[in-house]
Amino acid sequence: MASLSFRSPFLLLLALLLFFLLVYISPLNQNHLLLRSSPSTPPQTHQQTVPLQVSPAPSPQISLPDAPPPSPSSSTKPSNDSLSHTKKKSRTERIEEGLARARSAIRQAIRTHNYTSDREETYIPTGCVYRNAFAFHQSHVEMVKRFKVWTYREGEQPLVHRGPMSYIYSIEGQFIDEMERGKSPFMARHPDEAHAFFLPISITKIVNFFFRLDPYHFPLLPIFTDYVNVVATRYPYWNRSGGADHFMVSCHDWAPEVIKEDRKYFKNFIRVLCNANTSEGFIPARDVSLPEFNLKGHPVHSLGPPRLGLRPSKRTILAFFAGAAHGDIRKMLFQHWKDKDAQVQVYENLPKEKNYHKIMGQTKFCLCPSGSEVASPRVVEAMYQQCVPVIISDFYTLPFSDVLDWSKFAVFIPPERIPEIKTILESISEKRYLTLQKRVTQVARHFELNRPAKPFDVIHMLLHSVWLRRLNIRFPHNIY
């Protein structure tokens, strides 16, 4: 029998077929198969959920939490995969990245003692009236560039979307009106683009309406809590932050009470209050102190008192106060100084022939004692007349003290030293007084009310205080 040999044409053909079949199914060729048959989908990665960080500053000043890791340099050409990822970013991610850039810019201003802006600014903070002038200015620039506030539409007048526009609680209504006119550059077009959420409910209107019906059992707290529950049920924004990016604005004395029944539910909620009393639960790192205005009403409406301040050399009165005798501090003030000294003029009822604001304009030091509550419109009135405010109060967190250093332009006299008012003020040298008075003129614009609001005025300062607290909150990217 002839031996088996590859020289046989049939066996040679069979061997070649087996060779090509083994090469085709070999593991070494699998990558080629995948490149041809699979779409170019980037591999999925697991994203770690970052818990909500609410980091209030330990003291009322600009203090930012650690920023998220910086994004890649803009000088590096992005790959197709990174461009695809950018397009898929949620609004929350874009908001958080914008806030990260704002934090970075503020830190840079602190480090370099300089600020940057996309446009020329009309006002540059100078001097030592600010805790950090460059940080404040850069923060304000970033706020104007980015900050958006959503005002909830729920509720009906007169309790919601309307507040007092004149007299002692007027700043409450003025702010509600400013945010609801539709002309504010800070107004968000959609809640998804908002950094903060405003509850336009008026505590003053609730009190005025229901107190007349039943002064002993009117439902202030249930009405407010029900309103919060409505927006928390209809939208995801309150629940995702525990209310940390929500705020209210009220100048009524009873406004701090709205969280009394459920402090845990409202523990992160920002209250913007005139009655900023730390002994009654006001927390400076979370809440915002608001200046109190006493605006004229019908028939002559005004946004502030007339400016009647004289230059320092023409001010012949050492100290002045006129107001009602309510509260222990004022009772003590009247006991020691009412109608007793031509240089320390203290009135309970100012004679009709005397002009209140004109006297303030002739005075070096304007006394600002607390009444039944800590706030007083005399702080604002002193600013308008460029009179050095003398703060006589316990437990009062002064307005905008997160950026303003009140010790640089105001005088503080403890209530127990009221009998020494004249001695204390006369001991202030002329040079020191001129320095204080000059600094009052520098900060006075932060207490001006304008409609529409203007950069660095009282409404901008209010929003800036909320903006600072929003910078201290970071949401996880996958929050929805």
MORAQUI-V66783 format. One record per residue. RES is the residue in one letter. PSI is psi in degrees with one decimal (none if undefined). Layout:
BEGIN
res & psi
RES & PSI
RES & PSI
END
This chain:
BEGIN
res & psi
M & 139.2
A & 140.4
S & 151.8
L & 131.3
S & 147.0
F & -5.9
R & -12.8
S & 126.8
P & -36.4
F & -45.4
L & -34.6
L & -42.1
L & -40.6
L & -39.5
A & -40.2
L & -40.1
L & -42.4
L & -37.8
F & -47.8
F & -33.8
L & -42.0
L & -39.5
V & -39.7
Y & -38.8
I & 5.8
S & 143.2
P & -25.1
L & -15.6
N & 5.0
Q & -38.9
N & -39.9
H & -39.5
L & -42.4
L & -41.2
L & -29.5
R & -32.4
S & -17.6
S & 142.2
P & 158.3
S & 70.4
T & 124.3
P & 146.0
P & 141.7
Q & 140.2
T & 150.0
H & 126.2
Q & 123.1
Q & 133.9
T & 124.0
V & 123.4
P & 152.5
L & 131.0
Q & 115.0
V & 104.5
S & 77.6
P & 145.2
A & 144.4
P & -22.0
S & 157.1
P & 80.5
Q & 169.3
I & 117.9
S & 119.8
L & 145.0
P & 169.1
D & 134.3
A & 154.6
P & 163.0
P & 139.4
P & 148.6
S & 162.0
P & 150.8
S & 141.1
S & -17.5
S & -15.2
T & 127.2
K & 121.9
P & 147.7
S & 169.1
N & -36.6
D & -41.1
S & -35.4
L & -39.1
S & -39.1
H & -38.1
T & -40.1
K & -25.6
K & 0.4
K & 138.9
S & 167.5
R & -35.5
T & -42.2
E & -42.3
R & -39.3
I & -45.8
E & -36.6
E & -38.1
G & -41.0
L & -36.4
A & -39.9
R & -36.5
A & -44.2
R & -43.9
S & -41.7
A & -37.4
I & -42.2
R & -38.8
Q & -40.4
A & -37.3
I & -42.6
R & -41.1
T & -6.6
H & 45.8
N & 162.2
Y & 160.0
T & 155.5
S & 149.5
D & -11.6
R & 164.5
E & 129.2
E & 150.3
T & -6.2
Y & 128.3
I & 116.4
P & 133.9
T & 170.8
G & -170.8
C & 21.0
V & -13.1
Y & 148.4
R & -38.3
N & 103.2
A & -42.1
F & -38.9
A & -42.9
F & -46.5
H & -45.0
Q & -38.0
S & -40.6
H & -40.7
V & -46.6
E & -37.0
M & -48.5
V & -34.8
K & -35.3
R & -34.8
F & 128.9
K & 138.3
V & 128.8
W & 127.5
T & 121.0
Y & 141.4
R & -13.0
E & 153.5
G & 160.8
E & 155.5
Q & 153.4
P & -3.7
L & -26.5
V & 149.3
H & 18.0
R & 136.9
G & 175.1
P & 134.2
M & -4.6
S & 171.6
Y & -157.4
I & -27.0
Y & 22.1
S & -28.2
I & -27.4
E & -52.2
G & -35.6
Q & -40.0
F & -42.4
I & -44.5
D & -39.1
E & -41.8
M & -16.9
E & -2.7
R & -23.3
G & 6.2
K & -6.7
S & 131.7
P & -12.6
F & -3.6
M & 125.3
A & 141.6
R & -23.9
H & 143.7
P & -24.5
D & -20.3
E & 4.2
A & 143.8
H & -29.4
A & 160.8
F & 127.1
F & 131.2
L & 104.1
P & 46.0
I & 134.4
S & 114.1
I & -39.1
T & -43.4
K & -38.4
I & -46.4
V & -48.0
N & -37.7
F & -47.1
F & -24.0
F & -34.8
R & -31.6
L & -44.6
D & 94.0
P & -12.9
Y & -18.2
H & 31.8
F & 144.4
P & 61.7
L & -53.3
L & -45.0
P & -38.5
I & -45.4
F & -45.7
T & -39.0
D & -37.9
Y & -44.1
V & -40.9
N & -34.0
V & -50.6
V & -30.4
A & -29.5
T & -37.6
R & -25.4
Y & 158.5
P & -4.2
Y & -40.9
W & -46.2
N & -30.7
R & -24.2
S & -1.2
G & 27.7
G & 8.1
A & -20.9
D & 21.2
H & 147.5
F & 156.0
M & 162.6
V & 124.0
S & 143.5
C & 0.7
H & 146.2
D & -30.6
W & -0.1
A & -36.9
P & -17.8
E & -13.0
V & -20.8
I & 6.6
K & -39.9
E & -24.4
D & 74.3
R & -29.7
K & -41.3
Y & -34.4
F & 17.6
K & -25.2
N & -8.6
F & 133.9
I & 120.4
R & 120.2
V & 108.8
L & 143.3
C & -39.0
N & 73.0
A & 71.9
N & 111.0
T & -24.0
S & -11.1
E & 20.3
G & 0.8
F & 128.6
I & 106.6
P & -33.0
A & -20.5
R & -46.0
D & 169.5
V & 130.3
S & 131.7
L & 133.0
P & 145.5
E & 130.6
F & 146.8
N & 86.8
L & 147.0
K & 147.6
G & -151.5
H & 138.4
P & -7.3
V & 95.6
H & 146.1
S & 160.3
L & 6.7
G & 164.9
P & 161.1
P & 150.3
R & 106.0
L & 15.4
G & 133.0
L & 163.3
R & 157.2
P & -37.8
S & -17.8
K & 1.1
R & 111.8
T & -8.7
I & 133.1
L & -51.0
A & 152.4
F & 142.7
F & 141.6
A & 128.8
G & 176.3
A & 155.8
A & 66.7
H & 139.6
G & 149.4
D & -35.8
I & -43.9
R & -34.9
K & -41.4
M & -38.6
L & -45.8
F & -36.8
Q & -38.7
H & -24.6
W & -8.7
K & 119.4
D & 34.5
K & -12.2
D & 131.5
A & -23.2
Q & -26.7
V & 87.5
Q & 113.7
V & 121.7
Y & 139.9
E & -39.4
N & 107.7
L & 127.7
P & 143.6
K & -28.6
E & -8.6
K & 140.2
N & 117.4
Y & -54.7
H & -29.5
K & -40.0
I & -40.8
M & -37.3
G & -16.4
Q & 1.5
T & 144.3
K & -47.5
F & 120.0
C & 119.6
L & 130.1
C & 72.7
P & 146.4
S & 152.7
G & -130.7
S & -23.2
E & 169.2
V & -31.4
A & 155.1
S & 135.3
P & -9.8
R & -23.5
V & -47.7
V & -43.0
E & -36.0
A & -40.6
M & -41.7
Y & -32.4
Q & 5.7
Q & 43.6
C & 134.8
V & 118.9
P & 139.7
V & 108.8
I & 119.4
I & 96.1
S & 157.3
D & 139.2
F & 18.6
Y & 120.4
T & 113.8
L & 151.2
P & 137.7
F & 29.1
S & -2.0
D & -19.8
V & -25.6
L & 134.6
D & 94.3
W & -24.5
S & -14.5
K & -14.5
F & 8.6
A & 163.3
V & 138.0
F & 125.7
I & 116.9
P & 145.5
P & -35.5
E & -12.7
R & 17.7
I & -38.7
P & -17.7
E & 12.2
I & -50.4
K & -43.2
T & -43.5
I & -47.1
L & -36.6
E & -21.7
S & -10.7
I & 121.5
S & 159.9
E & -40.0
K & -43.7
R & -41.6
Y & -45.3
L & -35.3
T & -45.4
L & -45.3
Q & -38.6
K & -39.3
R & -32.1
V & -40.9
T & -28.2
Q & -38.4
V & -7.5
A & -33.4
R & -21.3
H & -8.8
F & 12.4
E & 139.4
L & 121.2
N & 145.3
R & 113.0
P & 164.5
A & 153.5
K & 158.2
P & 133.7
F & 6.3
D & -172.4
V & -36.8
I & -41.1
H & -38.2
M & -37.9
L & -49.5
L & -36.2
H & -37.0
S & -40.0
V & -40.7
W & -43.1
L & -41.0
R & -32.4
R & -32.3
L & -21.2
N & 10.8
I & 135.8
R & 131.5
F & 149.3
P & 150.4
H & -34.8
N & 47.6
I & -26.7
Y & none
END
